[in-house]
C-alpha cells in the first residue's frame, strides 16, 4: 500500500493540520509536501484532485480537504 500525501502551504492552519495528521498517521506512512517551498509539486497536487490546502491525499486516491488555507490556483 502506498503512502498518503499531506499537501500544505506553510500557513498557521496548514501547520496545525500537519501536527494533527502526524498524531494519527505514522510519519513513515505519510509524505508531507510544503507547496510554498516545493512549487514543482503543485502540478502533482492539482492532478491528484487537491483544490485547496491543507489536504490529505490518501493511498487510495481519495482527497480529504481539511480546512481552507489557500486555493491550489493561488499556489500556481
PDB file of N, H, CA, C and O in Angstrom:
ATOM      1  N   UNK A   1       0.850  -1.182   0.000  1.00  0.00           N
ATOM      2  CA  UNK A   1       0.000   0.000   0.000  1.00  0.00           C
ATOM      3  C   UNK A   1       0.890   1.238   0.000  1.00  0.00           C
ATOM      4  O   UNK A   1       1.888   1.285   0.720  1.00  0.00           O
ATOM      5  N   UNK A   2       0.540   2.231  -0.797  1.00  0.00           N
ATOM      6  H   UNK A   2      -0.270   2.193  -1.382  1.00  0.00           H
ATOM      7  CA  UNK A   2       1.330   3.442  -0.901  1.00  0.00           C
ATOM      8  C   UNK A   2       1.122   4.375   0.274  1.00  0.00           C
ATOM      9  O   UNK A   2       0.270   4.152   1.135  1.00  0.00           O
ATOM     10  N   UNK A   3       1.916   5.412   0.283  1.00  0.00           N
ATOM     11  H   UNK A   3       2.607   5.592  -0.416  1.00  0.00           H
ATOM     12  CA  UNK A   3       1.822   6.423   1.334  1.00  0.00           C
ATOM     13  C   UNK A   3       0.724   7.431   1.028  1.00  0.00           C
ATOM     14  O   UNK A   3       0.376   7.670  -0.129  1.00  0.00           O
ATOM     15  N   UNK A   4       0.195   8.006   2.078  1.00  0.00           N
ATOM     16  H   UNK A   4       0.477   7.812   3.018  1.00  0.00           H
ATOM     17  CA  UNK A   4      -0.670   9.169   1.936  1.00  0.00           C
ATOM     18  C   UNK A   4       0.242  10.372   1.704  1.00  0.00           C
ATOM     19  O   UNK A   4       1.420  10.337   2.058  1.00  0.00           O
ATOM     20  N   UNK A   5      -0.298  11.428   1.113  1.00  0.00           N
ATOM     21  H   UNK A   5      -1.256  11.456   0.825  1.00  0.00           H
ATOM     22  CA  UNK A   5       0.471  12.655   0.897  1.00  0.00           C
ATOM     23  C   UNK A   5      -0.302  13.812   1.506  1.00  0.00           C
ATOM     24  O   UNK A   5      -1.470  14.033   1.185  1.00  0.00           O
ATOM     25  N   UNK A   6       0.359  14.544   2.383  1.00  0.00           N
ATOM     26  H   UNK A   6       1.308  14.364   2.644  1.00  0.00           H
ATOM     27  CA  UNK A   6      -0.239  15.724   3.003  1.00  0.00           C
ATOM     28  C   UNK A   6       0.370  16.950   2.340  1.00  0.00           C
ATOM     29  O   UNK A   6       1.572  17.192   2.444  1.00  0.00           O
ATOM     30  N   UNK A   7      -0.467  17.717   1.659  1.00  0.00           N
ATOM     31  H   UNK A   7      -1.444  17.521   1.574  1.00  0.00           H
ATOM     32  CA  UNK A   7      -0.027  18.943   0.993  1.00  0.00           C
ATOM     33  C   UNK A   7      -0.418  20.140   1.843  1.00  0.00           C
ATOM     34  O   UNK A   7      -1.527  20.210   2.373  1.00  0.00           O
ATOM     35  N   UNK A   8       0.513  21.079   1.965  1.00  0.00           N
ATOM     36  H   UNK A   8       1.414  21.021   1.535  1.00  0.00           H
ATOM     37  CA  UNK A   8       0.208  22.316   2.678  1.00  0.00           C
ATOM     38  C   UNK A   8       1.054  23.450   2.128  1.00  0.00           C
ATOM     39  O   UNK A   8       1.941  23.239   1.301  1.00  0.00           O
ATOM     40  N   UNK A   9       0.763  24.669   2.605  1.00  0.00           N
ATOM     41  H   UNK A   9       0.042  24.840   3.277  1.00  0.00           H
ATOM     42  CA  UNK A   9       1.477  25.849   2.100  1.00  0.00           C
ATOM     43  C   UNK A   9       2.220  26.598   3.200  1.00  0.00           C
ATOM     44  O   UNK A   9       2.754  27.680   2.958  1.00  0.00           O
ATOM     45  N   UNK A  10       2.261  26.037   4.402  1.00  0.00           N
ATOM     46  H   UNK A  10       1.828  25.158   4.599  1.00  0.00           H
ATOM     47  CA  UNK A  10       3.041  26.639   5.474  1.00  0.00           C
ATOM     48  C   UNK A  10       2.307  27.645   6.339  1.00  0.00           C
ATOM     49  O   UNK A  10       2.888  28.178   7.285  1.00  0.00           O
ATOM     50  N   UNK A  11       1.051  27.917   6.042  1.00  0.00           N
ATOM     51  H   UNK A  11       0.579  27.484   5.274  1.00  0.00           H
ATOM     52  CA  UNK A  11       0.296  28.876   6.851  1.00  0.00           C
ATOM     53  C   UNK A  11      -0.023  28.253   8.215  1.00  0.00           C
ATOM     54  O   UNK A  11       0.106  27.040   8.376  1.00  0.00           O
ATOM     55  N   UNK A  12      -0.433  29.052   9.186  1.00  0.00           N
ATOM     56  H   UNK A  12      -0.538  30.037   9.055  1.00  0.00           H
ATOM     57  CA  UNK A  12      -0.741  28.503  10.507  1.00  0.00           C
ATOM     58  C   UNK A  12      -1.803  27.402  10.482  1.00  0.00           C
ATOM     59  O   UNK A  12      -1.699  26.430  11.229  1.00  0.00           O
ATOM     60  N   UNK A  13      -2.825  27.545   9.630  1.00  0.00           N
ATOM     61  H   UNK A  13      -2.910  28.335   9.022  1.00  0.00           H
ATOM     62  CA  UNK A  13      -3.853  26.499   9.509  1.00  0.00           C
ATOM     63  C   UNK A  13      -3.205  25.203   9.036  1.00  0.00           C
ATOM     64  O   UNK A  13      -3.497  24.129   9.562  1.00  0.00           O
ATOM     65  N   UNK A  14      -2.332  25.305   8.049  1.00  0.00           N
ATOM     66  H   UNK A  14      -2.095  26.178   7.622  1.00  0.00           H
ATOM     67  CA  UNK A  14      -1.669  24.129   7.482  1.00  0.00           C
ATOM     68  C   UNK A  14      -0.739  23.457   8.491  1.00  0.00           C
ATOM     69  O   UNK A  14      -0.732  22.232   8.617  1.00  0.00           O
ATOM     70  N   UNK A  15       0.034  24.252   9.199  1.00  0.00           N
ATOM     71  H   UNK A  15       0.028  25.247   9.097  1.00  0.00           H
ATOM     72  CA  UNK A  15       0.985  23.712  10.168  1.00  0.00           C
ATOM     73  C   UNK A  15       0.235  22.994  11.295  1.00  0.00           C
ATOM     74  O   UNK A  15       0.646  21.921  11.737  1.00  0.00           O
ATOM     75  N   UNK A  16      -0.844  23.583  11.746  1.00  0.00           N
ATOM     76  H   UNK A  16      -1.178  24.455  11.387  1.00  0.00           H
ATOM     77  CA  UNK A  16      -1.658  22.950  12.785  1.00  0.00           C
ATOM     78  C   UNK A  16      -2.234  21.623  12.292  1.00  0.00           C
ATOM     79  O   UNK A  16      -2.220  20.624  13.011  1.00  0.00           O
ATOM     80  N   UNK A  17      -2.738  21.626  11.063  1.00  0.00           N
ATOM     81  H   UNK A  17      -2.749  22.438  10.479  1.00  0.00           H
ATOM     82  CA  UNK A  17      -3.291  20.393  10.478  1.00  0.00           C
ATOM     83  C   UNK A  17      -2.201  19.334  10.333  1.00  0.00           C
ATOM     84  O   UNK A  17      -2.445  18.154  10.588  1.00  0.00           O
ATOM     85  N   UNK A  18      -1.007  19.746   9.926  1.00  0.00           N
ATOM     86  H   UNK A  18      -0.809  20.704   9.719  1.00  0.00           H
ATOM     87  CA  UNK A  18       0.106  18.796   9.786  1.00  0.00           C
ATOM     88  C   UNK A  18       0.401  18.137  11.125  1.00  0.00           C
ATOM     89  O   UNK A  18       0.569  16.919  11.189  1.00  0.00           O
ATOM     90  N   UNK A  19       0.467  18.915  12.184  1.00  0.00           N
ATOM     91  H   UNK A  19       0.332  19.905  12.132  1.00  0.00           H
ATOM     92  CA  UNK A  19       0.741  18.354  13.509  1.00  0.00           C
ATOM     93  C   UNK A  19      -0.336  17.356  13.909  1.00  0.00           C
ATOM     94  O   UNK A  19      -0.036  16.301  14.470  1.00  0.00           O
ATOM     95  N   UNK A  20      -1.593  17.689  13.621  1.00  0.00           N
ATOM     96  H   UNK A  20      -1.837  18.546  13.166  1.00  0.00           H
ATOM     97  CA  UNK A  20      -2.695  16.776  13.946  1.00  0.00           C
ATOM     98  C   UNK A  20      -2.622  15.495  13.120  1.00  0.00           C
ATOM     99  O   UNK A  20      -2.798  14.399  13.651  1.00  0.00           O
ATOM    100  N   UNK A  21      -2.363  15.636  11.829  1.00  0.00           N
ATOM    101  H   UNK A  21      -2.220  16.526  11.398  1.00  0.00           H
ATOM    102  CA  UNK A  21      -2.275  14.470  10.944  1.00  0.00           C
ATOM    103  C   UNK A  21      -1.184  13.517  11.424  1.00  0.00           C
ATOM    104  O   UNK A  21      -1.380  12.303  11.452  1.00  0.00           O
ATOM    105  N   UNK A  22      -0.041  14.070  11.798  1.00  0.00           N
ATOM    106  H   UNK A  22       0.119  15.057  11.775  1.00  0.00           H
ATOM    107  CA  UNK A  22       1.086  13.230  12.214  1.00  0.00           C
ATOM    108  C   UNK A  22       0.853  12.559  13.564  1.00  0.00           C
ATOM    109  O   UNK A  22       1.605  11.662  13.946  1.00  0.00           O
ATOM    110  N   UNK A  23      -0.175  12.983  14.287  1.00  0.00           N
ATOM    111  H   UNK A  23      -0.786  13.711  13.977  1.00  0.00           H
ATOM    112  CA  UNK A  23      -0.549  12.275  15.513  1.00  0.00           C
ATOM    113  C   UNK A  23      -1.372  11.029  15.189  1.00  0.00           C
ATOM    114  O   UNK A  23      -1.395  10.080  15.972  1.00  0.00           O
ATOM    115  N   UNK A  24      -2.046  11.028  14.041  1.00  0.00           N
ATOM    116  H   UNK A  24      -2.028  11.799  13.405  1.00  0.00           H
ATOM    117  CA  UNK A  24      -2.923   9.923  13.667  1.00  0.00           C
ATOM    118  C   UNK A  24      -2.312   8.958  12.667  1.00  0.00           C
ATOM    119  O   UNK A  24      -2.645   7.773  12.655  1.00  0.00           O
ATOM    120  N   UNK A  25      -1.424   9.462  11.833  1.00  0.00           N
ATOM    121  H   UNK A  25      -1.154  10.424  11.842  1.00  0.00           H
ATOM    122  CA  UNK A  25      -0.805   8.622  10.809  1.00  0.00           C
ATOM    123  C   UNK A  25       0.694   8.595  11.086  1.00  0.00           C
ATOM    124  O   UNK A  25       1.315   9.653  11.185  1.00  0.00           O
ATOM    125  N   UNK A  26       1.285   7.416  11.211  1.00  0.00           N
ATOM    126  H   UNK A  26       0.780   6.556  11.131  1.00  0.00           H
ATOM    127  CA  UNK A  26       2.730   7.342  11.443  1.00  0.00           C
ATOM    128  C   UNK A  26       3.512   8.074  10.345  1.00  0.00           C
ATOM    129  O   UNK A  26       3.162   7.998   9.168  1.00  0.00           O
ATOM    130  N   UNK A  27       4.558   8.772  10.741  1.00  0.00           N
ATOM    131  H   UNK A  27       4.843   8.833  11.698  1.00  0.00           H
ATOM    132  CA  UNK A  27       5.345   9.592   9.809  1.00  0.00           C
ATOM    133  C   UNK A  27       5.882   8.790   8.627  1.00  0.00           C
ATOM    134  O   UNK A  27       6.086   9.351   7.550  1.00  0.00           O
ATOM    135  N   UNK A  28       6.117   7.486   8.806  1.00  0.00           N
ATOM    136  H   UNK A  28       5.951   7.031   9.680  1.00  0.00           H
ATOM    137  CA  UNK A  28       6.627   6.690   7.693  1.00  0.00           C
ATOM    138  C   UNK A  28       5.531   6.281   6.706  1.00  0.00           C
ATOM    139  O   UNK A  28       5.813   5.645   5.690  1.00  0.00           O
ATOM    140  N   UNK A  29       4.275   6.649   7.008  1.00  0.00           N
ATOM    141  H   UNK A  29       4.046   7.165   7.834  1.00  0.00           H
ATOM    142  CA  UNK A  29       3.161   6.312   6.123  1.00  0.00           C
ATOM    143  C   UNK A  29       2.547   7.529   5.448  1.00  0.00           C
ATOM    144  O   UNK A  29       1.555   7.412   4.728  1.00  0.00           O
ATOM    145  N   UNK A  30       3.137   8.697   5.680  1.00  0.00           N
ATOM    146  H   UNK A  30       3.942   8.793   6.265  1.00  0.00           H
ATOM    147  CA  UNK A  30       2.637   9.922   5.047  1.00  0.00           C
ATOM    148  C   UNK A  30       3.817  10.780   4.607  1.00  0.00           C
ATOM    149  O   UNK A  30       4.778  10.979   5.351  1.00  0.00           O
ATOM    150  N   UNK A  31       3.719  11.278   3.388  1.00  0.00           N
ATOM    151  H   UNK A  31       2.938  11.117   2.784  1.00  0.00           H
ATOM    152  CA  UNK A  31       4.722  12.207   2.863  1.00  0.00           C
ATOM    153  C   UNK A  31       4.149  13.610   3.021  1.00  0.00           C
ATOM    154  O   UNK A  31       3.021  13.877   2.608  1.00  0.00           O
ATOM    155  N   UNK A  32       4.925  14.498   3.615  1.00  0.00           N
ATOM    156  H   UNK A  32       5.842  14.281   3.951  1.00  0.00           H
ATOM    157  CA  UNK A  32       4.487  15.878   3.818  1.00  0.00           C
ATOM    158  C   UNK A  32       5.156  16.745   2.761  1.00  0.00           C
ATOM    159  O   UNK A  32       6.380  16.759   2.638  1.00  0.00           O
ATOM    160  N   UNK A  33       4.331  17.475   1.995  1.00  0.00           N
ATOM    161  H   UNK A  33       3.336  17.464   2.095  1.00  0.00           H
ATOM    162  CA  UNK A  33       4.864  18.340   0.937  1.00  0.00           C
ATOM    163  C   UNK A  33       4.397  19.765   1.181  1.00  0.00           C
ATOM    164  O   UNK A  33       3.201  20.049   1.229  1.00  0.00           O
ATOM    165  N   UNK A  34       5.367  20.650   1.332  1.00  0.00           N
ATOM    166  H   UNK A  34       6.339  20.420   1.293  1.00  0.00           H
ATOM    167  CA  UNK A  34       5.127  22.086   1.534  1.00  0.00           C
ATOM    168  C   UNK A  34       5.148  22.735   0.157  1.00  0.00           C
ATOM    169  O   UNK A  34       6.212  22.927  -0.432  1.00  0.00           O
ATOM    170  N   UNK A  35       3.971  23.068  -0.350  1.00  0.00           N
ATOM    171  H   UNK A  35       3.107  22.911   0.128  1.00  0.00           H
ATOM    172  CA  UNK A  35       3.871  23.611  -1.712  1.00  0.00           C
ATOM    173  C   UNK A  35       4.420  25.024  -1.837  1.00  0.00           C
ATOM    174  O   UNK A  35       4.677  25.489  -2.947  1.00  0.00           O
ATOM    175  N   UNK A  36       4.602  25.709  -0.723  1.00  0.00           N
ATOM    176  H   UNK A  36       4.394  25.331   0.179  1.00  0.00           H
ATOM    177  CA  UNK A  36       5.205  27.038  -0.768  1.00  0.00           C
ATOM    178  C   UNK A  36       6.681  26.979  -1.102  1.00  0.00           C
ATOM    179  O   UNK A  36       7.216  27.885  -1.741  1.00  0.00           O
ATOM    180  N   UNK A  37       7.346  25.905  -0.669  1.00  0.00           N
ATOM    181  H   UNK A  37       6.912  25.169  -0.150  1.00  0.00           H
ATOM    182  CA  UNK A  37       8.778  25.763  -0.930  1.00  0.00           C
ATOM    183  C   UNK A  37       9.080  24.719  -1.999  1.00  0.00           C
ATOM    184  O   UNK A  37      10.187  24.687  -2.536  1.00  0.00           O
ATOM    185  N   UNK A  38       8.120  23.876  -2.309  1.00  0.00           N
ATOM    186  H   UNK A  38       7.221  23.902  -1.873  1.00  0.00           H
ATOM    187  CA  UNK A  38       8.302  22.810  -3.302  1.00  0.00           C
ATOM    188  C   UNK A  38       7.310  23.028  -4.441  1.00  0.00           C
ATOM    189  O   UNK A  38       6.436  22.198  -4.693  1.00  0.00           O
ATOM    190  N   UNK A  39       7.466  24.174  -5.130  1.00  0.00           N
ATOM    191  H   UNK A  39       8.176  24.848  -4.925  1.00  0.00           H
ATOM    192  CA  UNK A  39       6.500  24.627  -6.142  1.00  0.00           C
ATOM    193  C   UNK A  39       6.273  23.634  -7.278  1.00  0.00           C
ATOM    194  O   UNK A  39       5.184  23.594  -7.850  1.00  0.00           O
ATOM    195  N   UNK A  40       7.282  22.833  -7.611  1.00  0.00           N
ATOM    196  H   UNK A  40       8.166  22.865  -7.146  1.00  0.00           H
ATOM    197  CA  UNK A  40       7.100  21.895  -8.720  1.00  0.00           C
ATOM    198  C   UNK A  40       6.094  20.798  -8.390  1.00  0.00           C
ATOM    199  O   UNK A  40       5.631  20.099  -9.292  1.00  0.00           O
ATOM    200  N   UNK A  41       5.749  20.633  -7.124  1.00  0.00           N
ATOM    201  H   UNK A  41       6.125  21.201  -6.391  1.00  0.00           H
ATOM    202  CA  UNK A  41       4.775  19.629  -6.706  1.00  0.00           C
ATOM    203  C   UNK A  41       3.324  20.123  -6.811  1.00  0.00           C
ATOM    204  O   UNK A  41       2.396  19.339  -6.615  1.00  0.00           O
ATOM    205  N   UNK A  42       3.117  21.413  -7.116  1.00  0.00           N
ATOM    206  H   UNK A  42       3.872  22.050  -7.274  1.00  0.00           H
ATOM    207  CA  UNK A  42       1.757  21.950  -7.240  1.00  0.00           C
ATOM    208  C   UNK A  42       1.007  21.211  -8.352  1.00  0.00           C
ATOM    209  O   UNK A  42      -0.179  20.914  -8.207  1.00  0.00           O
ATOM    210  N   UNK A  43       1.689  20.914  -9.453  1.00  0.00           N
ATOM    211  H   UNK A  43       2.653  21.155  -9.571  1.00  0.00           H
ATOM    212  CA  UNK A  43       1.054  20.171 -10.557  1.00  0.00           C
ATOM    213  C   UNK A  43       0.586  18.797 -10.087  1.00  0.00           C
ATOM    214  O   UNK A  43      -0.504  18.352 -10.447  1.00  0.00           O
ATOM    215  N   UNK A  44       1.406  18.132  -9.289  1.00  0.00           N
ATOM    216  H   UNK A  44       2.292  18.494  -8.997  1.00  0.00           H
ATOM    217  CA  UNK A  44       1.039  16.807  -8.776  1.00  0.00           C
ATOM    218  C   UNK A  44      -0.195  16.893  -7.885  1.00  0.00           C
ATOM    219  O   UNK A  44      -1.101  16.065  -7.976  1.00  0.00           O
ATOM    220  N   UNK A  45      -0.217  17.905  -7.024  1.00  0.00           N
ATOM    221  H   UNK A  45       0.519  18.578  -6.950  1.00  0.00           H
ATOM    222  CA  UNK A  45      -1.363  18.089  -6.129  1.00  0.00           C
ATOM    223  C   UNK A  45      -2.625  18.357  -6.936  1.00  0.00           C
ATOM    224  O   UNK A  45      -3.678  17.781  -6.662  1.00  0.00           O
ATOM    225  N   UNK A  46      -2.516  19.224  -7.922  1.00  0.00           N
ATOM    226  H   UNK A  46      -1.661  19.691  -8.145  1.00  0.00           H
ATOM    227  CA  UNK A  46      -3.651  19.557  -8.778  1.00  0.00           C
ATOM    228  C   UNK A  46      -4.155  18.309  -9.509  1.00  0.00           C
ATOM    229  O   UNK A  46      -5.360  18.066  -9.573  1.00  0.00           O
ATOM    230  N   UNK A  47      -3.242  17.535 -10.049  1.00  0.00           N
ATOM    231  H   UNK A  47      -2.263  17.733  -9.997  1.00  0.00           H
ATOM    232  CA  UNK A  47      -3.608  16.314 -10.774  1.00  0.00           C
ATOM    233  C   UNK A  47      -4.261  15.285  -9.860  1.00  0.00           C
ATOM    234  O   UNK A  47      -5.079  14.483 -10.310  1.00  0.00           O
ATOM    235  N   UNK A  48      -3.902  15.304  -8.580  1.00  0.00           N
ATOM    236  H   UNK A  48      -3.237  15.956  -8.215  1.00  0.00           H
ATOM    237  CA  UNK A  48      -4.476  14.366  -7.612  1.00  0.00           C
ATOM    238  C   UNK A  48      -5.870  14.790  -7.156  1.00  0.00           C
ATOM    239  O   UNK A  48      -6.569  14.030  -6.486  1.00  0.00           O
ATOM    240  N   UNK A  49      -6.276  16.019  -7.527  1.00  0.00           N
ATOM    241  H   UNK A  49      -5.708  16.637  -8.072  1.00  0.00           H
ATOM    242  CA  UNK A  49      -7.600  16.488  -7.149  1.00  0.00           C
ATOM    243  C   UNK A  49      -7.628  17.461  -5.989  1.00  0.00           C
ATOM    244  O   UNK A  49      -8.698  17.796  -5.481  1.00  0.00           O
ATOM    245  N   UNK A  50      -6.464  17.915  -5.568  1.00  0.00           N
ATOM    246  H   UNK A  50      -5.595  17.642  -5.980  1.00  0.00           H
ATOM    247  CA  UNK A  50      -6.400  18.884  -4.473  1.00  0.00           C
ATOM    248  C   UNK A  50      -6.906  20.232  -4.979  1.00  0.00           C
ATOM    249  O   UNK A  50      -6.410  20.759  -5.974  1.00  0.00           O
ATOM    250  N   UNK A  51      -7.889  20.776  -4.289  1.00  0.00           N
ATOM    251  H   UNK A  51      -8.293  20.347  -3.481  1.00  0.00           H
ATOM    252  CA  UNK A  51      -8.471  22.072  -4.657  1.00  0.00           C
ATOM    253  C   UNK A  51      -8.015  23.187  -3.725  1.00  0.00           C
ATOM    254  O   UNK A  51      -8.012  24.358  -4.105  1.00  0.00           O
ATOM    255  N   UNK A  52      -7.631  22.824  -2.508  1.00  0.00           N
ATOM    256  H   UNK A  52      -7.633  21.873  -2.199  1.00  0.00           H
ATOM    257  CA  UNK A  52      -7.129  23.788  -1.531  1.00  0.00           C
ATOM    258  C   UNK A  52      -6.259  23.032  -0.537  1.00  0.00           C
ATOM    259  O   UNK A  52      -6.342  21.811  -0.413  1.00  0.00           O
ATOM    260  N   UNK A  53      -5.437  23.778   0.155  1.00  0.00           N
ATOM    261  H   UNK A  53      -5.370  24.770   0.054  1.00  0.00           H
ATOM    262  CA  UNK A  53      -4.590  23.185   1.190  1.00  0.00           C
ATOM    263  C   UNK A  53      -4.961  23.793   2.531  1.00  0.00           C
ATOM    264  O   UNK A  53      -5.393  24.945   2.589  1.00  0.00           O
ATOM    265  N   UNK A  54      -4.802  23.050   3.593  1.00  0.00           N
ATOM    266  H   UNK A  54      -4.452  22.114   3.546  1.00  0.00           H
ATOM    267  CA  UNK A  54      -4.209  21.720   3.685  1.00  0.00           C
ATOM    268  C   UNK A  54      -5.146  20.631   3.161  1.00  0.00           C
ATOM    269  O   UNK A  54      -6.368  20.717   3.284  1.00  0.00           O
ATOM    270  N   UNK A  55      -4.532  19.611   2.577  1.00  0.00           N
ATOM    271  H   UNK A  55      -3.539  19.541   2.477  1.00  0.00           H
ATOM    272  CA  UNK A  55      -5.283  18.478   2.059  1.00  0.00           C
ATOM    273  C   UNK A  55      -4.457  17.212   2.214  1.00  0.00           C
ATOM    274  O   UNK A  55      -3.230  17.228   2.123  1.00  0.00           O
ATOM    275  N   UNK A  56      -5.156  16.134   2.448  1.00  0.00           N
ATOM    276  H   UNK A  56      -6.153  16.121   2.522  1.00  0.00           H
ATOM    277  CA  UNK A  56      -4.516  14.831   2.583  1.00  0.00           C
ATOM    278  C   UNK A  56      -5.012  13.948   1.451  1.00  0.00           C
ATOM    279  O   UNK A  56      -6.211  13.702   1.321  1.00  0.00           O
ATOM    280  N   UNK A  57      -4.080  13.474   0.633  1.00  0.00           N
ATOM    281  H   UNK A  57      -3.106  13.674   0.738  1.00  0.00           H
ATOM    282  CA  UNK A  57      -4.417  12.527  -0.428  1.00  0.00           C
ATOM    283  C   UNK A  57      -4.097  11.141   0.124  1.00  0.00           C
ATOM    284  O   UNK A  57      -2.942  10.815   0.402  1.00  0.00           O
ATOM    285  N   UNK A  58      -5.138  10.340   0.274  1.00  0.00           N
ATOM    286  H   UNK A  58      -6.075  10.605   0.048  1.00  0.00           H
ATOM    287  CA  UNK A  58      -4.961   9.000   0.823  1.00  0.00           C
ATOM    288  C   UNK A  58      -4.337   8.070  -0.211  1.00  0.00           C
ATOM    289  O   UNK A  58      -4.335   8.363  -1.407  1.00  0.00           O
ATOM    290  N   UNK A  59      -3.812   6.955   0.262  1.00  0.00           N
ATOM    291  H   UNK A  59      -3.813   6.717   1.233  1.00  0.00           H
ATOM    292  CA  UNK A  59      -3.158   5.992  -0.630  1.00  0.00           C
ATOM    293  C   UNK A  59      -4.107   5.481  -1.716  1.00  0.00           C
ATOM    294  O   UNK A  59      -3.660   5.097  -2.797  1.00  0.00           O
ATOM    295  N   UNK A  60      -5.411   5.474  -1.437  1.00  0.00           N
ATOM    296  H   UNK A  60      -5.774   5.786  -0.558  1.00  0.00           H
ATOM    297  CA  UNK A  60      -6.382   5.009  -2.434  1.00  0.00           C
ATOM    298  C   UNK A  60      -6.801   6.099  -3.412  1.00  0.00           C
ATOM    299  O   UNK A  60      -7.626   5.854  -4.292  1.00  0.00           O
ATOM    300  N   UNK A  61      -6.235   7.315  -3.267  1.00  0.00           N
ATOM    301  H   UNK A  61      -5.565   7.514  -2.553  1.00  0.00           H
ATOM    302  CA  UNK A  61      -6.514   8.411  -4.186  1.00  0.00           C
ATOM    303  C   UNK A  61      -7.583   9.381  -3.721  1.00  0.00           C
ATOM    304  O   UNK A  61      -7.761  10.435  -4.330  1.00  0.00           O
ATOM    305  N   UNK A  62      -8.299   9.048  -2.653  1.00  0.00           N
ATOM    306  H   UNK A  62      -8.154   8.191  -2.158  1.00  0.00           H
ATOM    307  CA  UNK A  62      -9.295   9.985  -2.123  1.00  0.00           C
ATOM    308  C   UNK A  62      -8.592  11.207  -1.530  1.00  0.00           C
ATOM    309  O   UNK A  62      -7.529  11.099  -0.919  1.00  0.00           O
ATOM    310  N   UNK A  63      -9.211  12.368  -1.727  1.00  0.00           N
ATOM    311  H   UNK A  63     -10.074  12.456  -2.224  1.00  0.00           H
ATOM    312  CA  UNK A  63      -8.643  13.620  -1.223  1.00  0.00           C
ATOM    313  C   UNK A  63      -9.507  14.136  -0.080  1.00  0.00           C
ATOM    314  O   UNK A  63     -10.719  14.293  -0.226  1.00  0.00           O
ATOM    315  N   UNK A  64      -8.878  14.394   1.045  1.00  0.00           N
ATOM    316  H   UNK A  64      -7.893  14.267   1.164  1.00  0.00           H
ATOM    317  CA  UNK A  64      -9.559  14.981   2.192  1.00  0.00           C
ATOM    318  C   UNK A  64      -9.103  16.430   2.321  1.00  0.00           C
ATOM    319  O   UNK A  64      -7.952  16.701   2.663  1.00  0.00           O
ATOM    320  N   UNK A  65     -10.015  17.357   2.043  1.00  0.00           N
ATOM    321  H   UNK A  65     -10.950  17.137   1.765  1.00  0.00           H
ATOM    322  CA  UNK A  65      -9.715  18.774   2.213  1.00  0.00           C
ATOM    323  C   UNK A  65     -10.024  19.113   3.669  1.00  0.00           C
ATOM    324  O   UNK A  65     -11.182  19.095   4.087  1.00  0.00           O
ATOM    325  N   UNK A  66      -8.993  19.418   4.426  1.00  0.00           N
ATOM    326  H   UNK A  66      -8.052  19.432   4.087  1.00  0.00           H
ATOM    327  CA  UNK A  66      -9.107  19.517   5.873  1.00  0.00           C
ATOM    328  C   UNK A  66      -9.658  20.858   6.320  1.00  0.00           C
ATOM    329  O   UNK A  66     -10.499  20.910   7.218  1.00  0.00           O
ATOM    330  N   UNK A  67      -9.214  21.910   5.730  1.00  0.00           N
ATOM    331  H   UNK A  67      -8.531  21.868   5.001  1.00  0.00           H
ATOM    332  CA  UNK A  67      -9.647  23.262   6.066  1.00  0.00           C
ATOM    333  C   UNK A  67      -9.214  24.118   4.881  1.00  0.00           C
ATOM    334  O   UNK A  67      -8.467  23.642   4.027  1.00  0.00           O
ATOM    335  N   UNK A  68      -9.654  25.338   4.810  1.00  0.00           N
ATOM    336  H   UNK A  68     -10.261  25.725   5.504  1.00  0.00           H
ATOM    337  CA  UNK A  68      -9.249  26.169   3.678  1.00  0.00           C
ATOM    338  C   UNK A  68      -8.167  27.147   4.115  1.00  0.00           C
ATOM    339  O   UNK A  68      -8.439  28.119   4.819  1.00  0.00           O
ATOM    340  N   UNK A  69      -6.935  26.876   3.689  1.00  0.00           N
ATOM    341  H   UNK A  69      -6.713  26.086   3.118  1.00  0.00           H
ATOM    342  CA  UNK A  69      -5.823  27.777   3.958  1.00  0.00           C
ATOM    343  C   UNK A  69      -5.492  28.593   2.723  1.00  0.00           C
ATOM    344  O   UNK A  69      -5.281  29.803   2.806  1.00  0.00           O
ATOM    345  N   UNK A  70      -5.448  27.919   1.567  1.00  0.00           N
ATOM    346  H   UNK A  70      -5.619  26.936   1.500  1.00  0.00           H
ATOM    347  CA  UNK A  70      -5.159  28.577   0.296  1.00  0.00           C
ATOM    348  C   UNK A  70      -5.679  27.701  -0.839  1.00  0.00           C
ATOM    349  O   UNK A  70      -5.592  26.475  -0.776  1.00  0.00           O
ATOM    350  N   UNK A  71      -6.207  28.322  -1.854  1.00  0.00           N
ATOM    351  H   UNK A  71      -6.278  29.318  -1.906  1.00  0.00           H
ATOM    352  CA  UNK A  71      -6.649  27.601  -3.037  1.00  0.00           C
ATOM    353  C   UNK A  71      -5.458  27.141  -3.858  1.00  0.00           C
ATOM    354  O   UNK A  71      -4.424  27.809  -3.877  1.00  0.00           O
ATOM    355  N   UNK A  72      -5.590  26.010  -4.536  1.00  0.00           N
ATOM    356  H   UNK A  72      -6.430  25.468  -4.520  1.00  0.00           H
ATOM    357  CA  UNK A  72      -4.491  25.482  -5.351  1.00  0.00           C
ATOM    358  C   UNK A  72      -4.105  26.469  -6.447  1.00  0.00           C
ATOM    359  O   UNK A  72      -2.929  26.565  -6.799  1.00  0.00           O
ATOM    360  N   UNK A  73      -5.066  27.201  -6.991  1.00  0.00           N
ATOM    361  H   UNK A  73      -6.021  27.123  -6.705  1.00  0.00           H
ATOM    362  CA  UNK A  73      -4.753  28.188  -8.025  1.00  0.00           C
ATOM    363  C   UNK A  73      -3.887  29.322  -7.493  1.00  0.00           C
ATOM    364  O   UNK A  73      -3.105  29.907  -8.242  1.00  0.00           O
ATOM    365  N   UNK A  74      -4.018  29.636  -6.212  1.00  0.00           N
ATOM    366  H   UNK A  74      -4.654  29.160  -5.603  1.00  0.00           H
ATOM    367  CA  UNK A  74      -3.187  30.677  -5.601  1.00  0.00           C
ATOM    368  C   UNK A  74      -1.738  30.254  -5.467  1.00  0.00           C
ATOM    369  O   UNK A  74      -0.858  31.098  -5.301  1.00  0.00           O
ATOM    370  N   UNK A  75      -1.479  28.958  -5.537  1.00  0.00           N
ATOM    371  H   UNK A  75      -2.194  28.272  -5.672  1.00  0.00           H
ATOM    372  CA  UNK A  75      -0.122  28.441  -5.364  1.00  0.00           C
ATOM    373  C   UNK A  75       0.603  28.234  -6.685  1.00  0.00           C
ATOM    374  O   UNK A  75       1.807  27.978  -6.706  1.00  0.00           O
ATOM    375  N   UNK A  76      -0.131  28.345  -7.789  1.00  0.00           N
ATOM    376  H   UNK A  76      -1.109  28.553  -7.773  1.00  0.00           H
ATOM    377  CA  UNK A  76       0.479  28.124  -9.112  1.00  0.00           C
ATOM    378  C   UNK A  76       1.321  29.305  -9.523  1.00  0.00           C
ATOM    379  O   UNK A  76       1.909  29.297 -10.604  1.00  0.00           O
TER     380      UNK A  76
END
